[in-house]
Amino acid sequence: MRTSGRSRKAAVIAVAGLATCATLITGCSSDSKSSDSGGKASSGTEKITLHIGDFGSFGYDDKTGAKLFSEYEQLHPNIKIVEDNVSDGQQYWDSLKLHLQQNSGLDDIQAIEIGYIAEAIQPNLASKFVDFKSVSGFNADDWVSYKEKEATTADGKVIGVGTDIGPTAICYRTDFFKQAGLPTDPAQVSALWNGDWAKFVSVGERFKSKAPSGVAFTDSAGGLFNAVLSSQSAQYSDASGKLVYDSSPGVQTAWTLSAKAVQEGLTAKLQQFDSNNTWSAAFKTGKFATIACPSWMTGMVASNSGPANKGKWDIAQPPQAGNWGGSFLAVPKSGKHTAEATALAQWLTAAAQEVKVFQKFGNIPSNKAGLADPAVQNATNDYFGTSGAPIGKIFSTTANNIQPAPIGPDDGTVKDIITKNGLLDMEQRGTSADKAWSNVKAQVKDKVGE
């Protein structure tokens, strides 16, 4: 997913102005600006601060998350945790790469999104991270089979521990569906588009014909694109890691359907996770009726929509099973307290903690024991539906049907160009589909060199 052209990329088979520290990776590491290649453990009484750099909503925090930071601090009175969070994942990754290259200004723990992990395991970046296989207590088999493979280098090092996976459903407003003459029961709604994303767009056309004033069918073309592509066996790269987005059947399917949604006026023309919070505010004001909803999105739907909209949202199965998102926690070698950082990363991604994040925020565990936990399998979310949506059943069903696609080092960059430039230009500037695709190809060539 990323920057300018590079020479040959190592084969990756993974299943699937300069920003300063003060702006994007804000707090930087607790004393971790040392260039020491490996930190020592503290005495257990030495007061230290661990900084964790992440993006979006990981569900660990004490304000809206599972309060895992305060729990860990109670277990380890000598440790204070500070989260350095930014909303935009692309800006976060670009800044993180810069600091990795400079070997300074890094947090003690750095989150890496799945779209960037294939680049992170390339030798020039992977060498900057602690190998978890050398860390006591680490067992790659604790996670679902494909998760840790994605964070494994060609020579067998594991640079990150898995947080969540992103089985995708569809969240929808029952009140808006009813006003548009569509069914509202989740099983009946799922049947409307079962088996084909093209049916989802067709339902959007039906919705538009009787839609409440000012309500679009779905939030964004970019969100739709990501959801469709997540269910395709061919995505941005082939099994060797080579970028093939311009000839990929999966990308073509996702682009064609998303472009059609724009042309038919089915989207609210929003950019997901925008820094101005326009997208997040649109939940509360009811600007759209559906959103492609990976498990981690359910917490955002609830928090962004607010208490007044409780019970108005429900969750249906997607047209096709797909995985959108999921991340890893990595520990830069340059940190002063790498022993404490790896211990915290392992604790945050252990089954018990991943279950707590799921219960609070909806993120589906990638830890196998966490995924199989009855608290996940039997979970309901009372924000959704009239009696609580069976989110454990919905998302675990999708998770068990996911067929991971190959990912490559540049997938994230291409995804951002397609969604934040190509499709968003169509929505907000009226650019034609052909011109938007031409612009995408030119920008990919400029940033990636292919």
N, C-alpha and C positions, 0 to 999 in steps of 0.2 A: 503494500500500500504506500508507496512512499516517494521519496525525493528523487533527485536527478539520476540520470543514467549511471549504471554501474557495469563493471565488467561481468564476466560470467557469474551467475549465482550458483551456489552449491545446490545440488538437488535437494529438494525439500519434499518429503512425503509426509504431510501432516493431515490428519483426518479432521475432516471438518464438518524586515529588520530582525535581529536576533532577540529572542525573549530572554529576559533575565530571570534570575532565581526569585526575585521579589514579585514577579508578575504571575508566572504560571506554576512553577514548582515553588510555592511561596515560602514556606518556612525553611526549606532545605533541611539537611540532616542535622540531628542533634549533635553537634560536634563531629559530623561525619564528613567533613571536608578534608580529612586526612587522606593521604594517598596510600596509606597502609593497605596491603592486599588482604588482610584478614584481621578483624577485630578480636579482642580477647573478651572473655566473659567478665562481667563485673563481679565484685565480691558478694553481691546479694544484698548489701546494705548501701552501696554507693548510689546516690541519687542520679538517675539518668533520665533523659527525655528521648523517646523514640518517635521520629516523624514517619508517617505513612502517607505517601503521595498517591492520590487516586483521582478519579473523574466520575461524573454522574453520581449515582447513589449506590453504594455498596452495602448499606444497611448495618454498618458497624457502630455508627455514632450514637451519642447519648440523647440527641434531640429528637430525631424521627426514626432512628434505627433500633437495633436490638440491645443497645447499651452494653455492647461487648467491651468497649474501651474501659468503661468504669469497672466492669467486672474483672477485667485483667489487672487493672491497677489495684483492686482490692486484694487479688491473689498475690500481687507483686508490689508491695508498698513502696519500693524504691524506684519504680518505673512510672513515668508520666508519658501518656501517648498524645500526640498532636496530629490531627489529620489535616493535610494540605490538599484541598480538593478544588478542582476546576470543573466547569460544566462541559466544556468542549473536549471530546476525546482526541480529536486530531491535533488541536493546539497542545494538549498535554503531551502527546507522543512526540511531536516535533521538538518540544522543549526538553523532554527527557533524553532524546537522542543527542541533542546538543550537549547536555550536561554529561552524558556518558562519554562522548568524544573528548570532552575537556577533563574528564575524571574529577569533577568537582561539582559542588552545589547539589548533590543528590540527597534524596531522603533515605532513611534507613531501610525502608521497604518501599518498593515502587510497583504499582499495579500495571499489568500489561493486558490489553484487550485482545481477544482472539484474532481480530483482524490484523494485528501487528506482531503476533507471536512468531510467525514464520520468518519475519525479518529479524526479530530479537534473537533467534537461535543461530543466525549466521555468525561466523567466527569473530568478526570485528566487534560485534556487540555482546555476544554470549560470553566472551572472555572477561567481561566487566562484572558478571554476576557470580554469586556463590553457587556451586554445584550442590543441589540438595541431596544427591546420592552420597555425598560425603558427610551429611548431617545425621547425627544420631536420631534414631526413631523414624526416619523417613522410609516410606514404603509406597512405591508408585502404584501398586495394586490396590491401594485404598480408594483410588478414583475410578470412574467409569473408563472402560478400556481405551477409548480414543483420547481422553483428556490429557494425561501426562505425556502421551506420544507427541502431542502438539508442542510441548515445551521441551522436547528432547533434541539435543544437537546431533549432528552426523556422527560424532565420536562418543555418543552415549551419555553426555552430561544432561542433567535436568535443571533448568534455570528458574523454574517457577512451580509453585504449588497451586492446584486448581481451586477456584472459588465456586462459581456457579456454572450452570449450563443454561441455555435459553430456548427450551421448547416453546413453540409459539402457538397461541390461540388467537381468537378475535374477541376483543372487548366491544360491547355495543350498548347504546342507550335504548332501553326498552320503551321509554316514553316517546322517543322520536320515531322508533320503529312502528309503534302503535298508531301514531298520528299519520304515518305514511302508508298505512294499510298493510304492513308486514307482520308476520308472526313475531311473538316475543319470547316464547318458550325456547330455551337453549337447544333442545333436541330438534325442534322444528326449524330454528334458525340455522343450525349446523347443516341440516338437510338441504337448505337453499343453495349452498355452494359446495356441497360434498364432492371431493375428488378433482376439482378444477378451479384454479384461480380466475379463469375467465368467467365462471359463474358468479364469482364475487363481484366483479366489475358489472356484470349484468344486473345483479341485485341493486347495485348502486344506481343504475339507470332507472330501475323501478322506484327506488327511494326518491330520486330527484323529482320524478313526475308528481309526487304528492308530499314533498318534503316541507316541514315547518319552515317558516320564513327565516332566512339567515343561517340555516343549518346545512352544512355540506355533508356528503355521505362519509367521507373519511378525512383524516387530519392532513395527510401529506402524501405526495407522490413518492418522496424519498422513503417514507415508512413502508408504503406498499411495495416498492421495489425491493427493499431489504427482506421483507417477509416472503415474497414470491421467490426470490433467489435462494433464500435459506432452504427451500424445499427442493431445489434442483440438484441433480447429481453432477452436473457440469457448471462450474461457477467461473471465477476469474482466472484460475491457473490450472495447468494440467498436473499429472502425478509427479512430474519431474520438478515442479515449482516454476515452470515457464509461464509467463503471462499470456493468456489466450482469450482475454475478455472480448476482443472484437470479433472472434469467430465462435464464441461459446453459445450453444443453444440455450443454456440456462439464462445467461445475461440477456440474450435477445428476447426470450419470453418475458422476463421481468421488465425490460425496457418497453417492449411493445404494450404490455398491459398497463404499465404506469403512465406511459405517454397517452394512451387512450383515456385513462381516468382524468388526466389533465384536460385533454381536448373536449371531453364530454362535460366538463365542469363539475366533477365529482369530488374534488379535493378542496380543503379549506386554505390551500396555498401557504401552509405554514412550514417553517423549518424546525424540525425536531431538535430539542435541547439548545435552542438559540440563546445567546448570552443576554438578550434583552427580555427574556422570559415571556415573549409574546405567545409562544406555543403553550407553555405551562398555564398561562392565564386563560387560554381559550377553553380549557377543560371546565373551569368554573362558570364561564359565561355561555357554555353550550354551543360552541361553533361547529361541532361535527358529531356524527352519530356512531362512528366506528373508529377503531384504531387497531392495527396489527399489534398483538399483545404478547410478547415473550413473557415468561413467568416473572422476570424482574420488572416488567412494566406495570404489574398490578399495583405495586406499592405507589408508583408515581401517579397512576390513575386516581387512586384513593386520596393521596395527599394533595394533588393538584385540583381535584374536583371539589374537595371539602365536604364537611358533614351534611351540608344542605342537599347534596346530590347522592347521599347514601341510599342504596336500593334502586337507583335509576339505571345503574350499569349492571350488565350481566356478562357472562363469558360463554362463548360457543367454541366448538372444535374448529380448527382451521380447514381450509379446502384440502391442503396436503401437509403432512408432517414436516417440520423443518426446525433447525436450530439457529436462532439469531442471538448471537452474543455469548457471553461467558468470558471470564477473565482469569488471571493468574497473579499471584504475589511473588515478586522476585526481590532478592536482597543484593544490592551493589556491594562488591568487594571493598570499595573504598571507605565503607562505614567504619566508625570507631567501635561500634557495638554490634558486630555482625552476629555474634552468638545469641545475644538477646533478640535481635531482629529475626533471625531464623526461627527461634523458639516462638515468638509472637505470630509469625506467618503460619507456622504449623498449627498453632492453637486456633487461630481464626478460621482455618480451613479443615479442622477436625470435624467429625460427624456431628458432635453435640452442638457446636457453634453454627455450623451450616444449617442445622435444623432450626435453631433460634432465629437466624436471619430469615429463613423461609417463613416461619410463623409470624414474624413481624412485618416482613417486606415482600415476601412472595418469591424470592430468588430460589430457584430449584437447586438443591445440592448436587455437586459433581462427585462428592464423596459417596461411594457406593452404600456404605452403612447409613449415611444420612438420607439418601434417596429411598432406601428400603424401610426407613423408620416409620412406624405406624402414625407418628405425629405428622409425617408428610403425606403418606399414602391416604390417610383418612381425613385430611385437613379440609376444612371449609373456610370461606372468607365471607363474613357477614356484611361486608360493605357491598357485595355484589348479590343481585337477585333478591327475592322476597324472603328466602329462608337460608341464605348463605350458599354461595357457589361452591361445588365440590372441587376446589382447585387442585387438590392432591391427585384425584382421579384424572382430571382433565389434562394436567401437565405431565404426569407420569405416563399416561397413555401415549401422548405425543413423543415423550422422551424415548420410550421403548421402540418407537417406529422410525426414529431418525436414522438416515443413511448419510453419514458424514461425507462431505466432498473434500477433495484435495484443496489445500490452501497454499499460497505462495507469498514471498516476501513483499510483494507490492499490492496485495489485495486491498489493504486498507486505504491506500492512496487512491486507487481506482474507484473504490466505493464512494469515497468522499467527493471525488470529482463528478461522478455520475449523479449523486443525490444532492449535493450542495451547489453544484454549478449547472450541470445539464438539465435535470428535472426542475430544479428550483427556478432556473431562468425561464423555462416554459411556463411555470405557474405565475411568476411575479413580473416577468417582462414580455410575455407573449411570444417568446422565441418558438419557431416551428420545431417539430420533432427532428427533422432532417438537419437543420442548422444546429440544434442543441447537440445532436450526436457528433456532428463534425467538430464542434467546439470541444466536446469531451475527448475525442481522439487527439486533437491538437494539444490539449493540456496534459494528457497522459504522456504523449511523446516528449513534451517539454520537461515534465517532472520525473519521468521514469526512464525515458530514452527508448521506448518501444512503441 
